[in-house]
């Protein structure tokens, strides 16, 4: 990590630095909501822990993948179907990625030019590798070198590392959480830049300064994003790509605010592209944290969802269980964010949201919509919880 002017860190000074974290509250969509404010303060603590790994424990000389988002650190609306792993690199370095492909839907390796929350300005993606384009042996193993130029005499898989490369990130998508097996990937630096050594006093102090500022830098982007959605009508969605800060290439998002009252529900209805490698929908809270997907059904993907006989996908967003397969559980919230993804799709439909009385829900759904009773729901949630725990999160 780059170091800058710093003075030796004292605990009192660090406490003074993090006292400014509460400026993050300025980015909330509704600062007057006492419950939301309490959750925002909780998120400040979560954000400090999220920033520790990339700021304090990463070294491009000896890189190693860590998870940046998971069911505990769930800010920026992470996709429940994705496992996110990241590491820092230098554009002039030479690195090898190796491991097992696994059996998940896809493994995307992205190269970024700036890191969200760590750098003052997150940079766009500067490279993409689909693991399915790599050479796999009979056991599903692969090895690929990333460097500025192909090494002399090397005829294996190679990818050009851009000069402004700063990170390598992995998004691994699973449709069937219980049965698909996640990849195993390691990174090594091959050019000799010296071994790992004890960080200097200045380096520790500088990193601590950056850590103290991480929550606000992160909130300026993601907590504030929810506020920007209020520029659009509630219970509607708009398309987005997040390409300027490293969004997945060939992925289109739809995003919007949802709102309803007790005794009501929302019906989300959409066409599904004729050709699509992956699609899903999730719910997030008003701070842009994905609602606890391992504990409740706050998301559905193209494998988990049931499409109606007319080909449309319909989901019911509600607090109370509506007794339909495609329930999106808000975990007690009446306001939040709905977000969906179309990846490598022939089109990017814009879903429609309709607010209805919960007691009249069946009048607005196809007559053959199945009924899910209490026991069936409990078993579905047990299977979901198992699958979420079996995936590699840490």
Buried (B, 14 or more C-beta within 10 A) or exposed (E): BEBEEBEEBEEEBBEEBBEEBBEBBEBBBBEEBEEBBEBBEEBBEBBBEBBEBBBBEBBBBBBEBBBBBBBEBBBBBBBBBBBBBBBBBBBEBBBBBBBBBBEBBBBBBBBBBBBBBBBEEBBBBBBEBEBEEBEBEEEBBBBBBBBEEEEEEEEEBBBEBBEEBBBBBBBBBBBBBEEBBBBEBEBEBEEEEEEEEEBEEBBBBBBBBBBBBBBBBBBBBBBBBBBEBEEEEBBBBEEBEBEEBBBBBBBBBBBBBBBBEEEBBBBBBBBBBEEBBBBBBBBBBBBBBBBBBBBBBBBBBBBBBBEBEEEBBBBBBBBBBBBBBBBBBBBEBEBBBBBBBBBBBEEBBBBBBEBBEBEEBBEBBEEEBEEBEEEEBEEBBEEBBEBBEBBBBE
